[in-house]
Amino acid sequence: MTCWKVVKSVLVLCLILIPIFVWMIVWNGPVHYLPYYLPCPEIFSMKLQYAEEKPVQLFPELFYPQPRSLDQKRRDVLTLTPWLAPIVWEGTFNSELLDSAYKPLNLTIGVTAFAIGKYTMYVGRFMESAEKLFMKGYRVNYYIFTNNPQAIPKVQLQPGRSLRIVPIKKYSHWQEISMRRMEAINRHIAEVSHQEVNYLFCLDIDMVFHYPWGVETLGEMVAAIHPGYYKVPRSQFPYERRSSSAAFIPDNQGDFYYAVFGGLVKQVYEFTRACHMTILADKANGIMAAWQEESHLNRHFFSHKPSKLLSPEYVWDDTKPKPPEVRLIRFSTVNKDYREIRD
Amino acid sequence: MVMKKVLILGGILMAGIIGYFSIQHINQTSWEPVSIQHISQPSCQPVRQTDLNENFSVLPRMSYRQPFVDKPQRTDVLLMSPWLAPIVWEGTFNRDILNAQYRQKNFVVGVATFAVKKYIRFIEGFLGSANKFFLSGHRVNFYLFTDNPEKVPSIKLAPEKRLFIIPVQNYSRWQDISMNRMDIISNHIRSHWRYEVDYLYSMDIDVQMFEHIGVEIIDTLVGTISSWLYTTPRDSNSYERRPESRAAIPRGEGDFYYAASFYGGSVSEVYKLTTACFKGVTEDRANGIEAKWHEESHLNKYLLYHKPTRLLSPEYYWDEELIRPRIIRVKRLSSVRKDLKEVRF
């Protein structure tokens, strides 16, 4: 009986002393806990020295037709977004005028494209057409990301243009490959391309150039409008609609559905970093966005509006019939059997 | 006896445990987490984070009508120059989106304006309307240059607007007063405006605002299309044509005719513009020639070869003497009716 009393009294003592002890700790300072940080590559916080950014400056004397204030060349399409970013259509710009301003700046433009697994078969056609039609007359670096460097064919390049093959890992699912592109581009910019190029475009490899793609596309942050959704109301855009995803956009919001992006190397770096963070956030929550990184791209462009938009001429799908507003198709997909090449 | 021993033992045990933890507590004021590589990096943020980079302007959720690619807002006017600079007309932009983008950046805009001799009478109208309509809700510094600081009426300005009165010399000829503005602006940018403001605009004092002029005007180099000459072909534009003048533009060249009453841009671009224009003015004076429309001719030459990154439609400076056609849907800023002969001399 006395033992039981002793045990009781010791227990009571503990019950009183432990809260006092805890209170002492809490009173004296903040309780630190281990925050949940995502696995984060070291490069995300690197301070990068970018290749010198050159603003557009002097336009030398040149002869071209006078722009007239009341004479709009394209009355059938939207040429300015509500935030006053130009939408580049054929007829809205003068290539010689722009070339005369950009050529003296000695720019280097980078292109990234991913050729993983069977997609290496598209590299040849992509590069041959790019040599003839992409940024003709400028220095271009092609960065082809692949898991199979030997499969990349040797293509004859013009002087001032170079091909860099970037080896990367192949993931098992094509969705994973698609989403890891943001991380790969971001890492590559941090390690290599921020010192080599001024502007960077991130294109798909399974496409071909048909008409010139020139310096009218250069801008701080550039996005191309997806050819399948430029006429439909925003509730039909294939945004991610589940609110648990970081790429969620509600039904009554959204400007355009974007496909391809590019811009100043600095902006592309920040943009890919942001997209990769949101992709990781979704992974942590066990959800994958409807169109993988394209959904995250669109979410990001909704809250960080691009400074220039490219019309669907710049990223077209050949399976669609050509509407009258799209006067030229500059860059479009190659017909393929998805089942055959994806896995 | 036994009870006492147990109590004593229990007490010593408790004291030992508490002592152990207290010592740890004294040595470190918190439970420090195990050092992991990426925690020290400030850019690795916890899971949900919206504002990742100060260069991007993150927009809050807003609702507005969807822009449709096949439905242009205006088909009666040119909305983009051939070098892809937007031309700002009513109906083409959504000021809420622009305001949301601008607000995050904490910019300060400066406005330089000159009220010399009889032009002092326009100060009240200018400042009163600018206070209400010019970049309302955003920080603006008005730099008012005058030869008669005592005569400046006191006007109550909104809290984010400030007025600086700067004394300036007056000249006998009104043309000289007008042309020397470039030099004065250039000097002030170099001496202190580049530390005070991010964007600078030069405006005439003899104007009044009737509609909001907002952040759609903010860009690196901005020119306003003249309300007299927005429809004329380049060869009949009022460019200076005499090759002896530094402001000469040869026939066959020219985009638009820009008004010198309202131009601006980033502080560095305006510095380059005003320095180049005033250099032209000085060289012309040395050669005994004066350009047809004074500093406006020099401005037009500069903007022909250094294309503006944004153009403002004639809504942004409408000359009161003109009848306003329907394509000018809104008259935001317009000159005040005055007798030129009386006020200039």
Interface residues (C-beta under 8 A of the other chain):
Chain A: T2 C3 K5 V6 S9 V10 L13 C14 L17 F21 M24 I25 N28 G29 P30 V31 H32 Y33 L34 P35 Y36 Y37 L38 P39 C40 E42 F44 S45 P55 V56 Q57 L58 F59 P60 E61 F63 Y64 Q66 P67 R68 S69 L70 D71 Q72 K73 R74 R75 D76 V77 L78 T79 L80 T81 P82 W83 L84 A85 P86 I87 V88 T92 F93 N94 L97 L98 A101 E216 I225 Y230 K231 P233 R234 A246 N252 Q253 G254 D255 F256 K266 Q267 E270 F271 R273 A274 M277 A281 A284 F302 S303 H304 K305 K308 S311 P312 E325
Chain B: V2 M3 V6 L7 G10 G11 M14 I18 F21 H25 T29 S30 W31 E32 P33 V34 I36 Q37 H38 I39 Q41 P42 S43 C44 Q45 P46 V47 R48 Q49 T50 L52 N53 N55 F56 S57 V58 L59 R61 M62 S63 Y64 Q66 P67 F68 V69 D70 K71 P72 Q73 R74 T75 D76 V77 L78 L79 M80 S81 P82 W83 L84 A85 P86 I87 V88 T92 F93 N94 I97 L98 Q101 E216 T220 I225 Y230 T231 P233 R234 P250 G252 E253 G254 D255 F256 L304 Y305 H306 K307 T309 R310 S313 I327
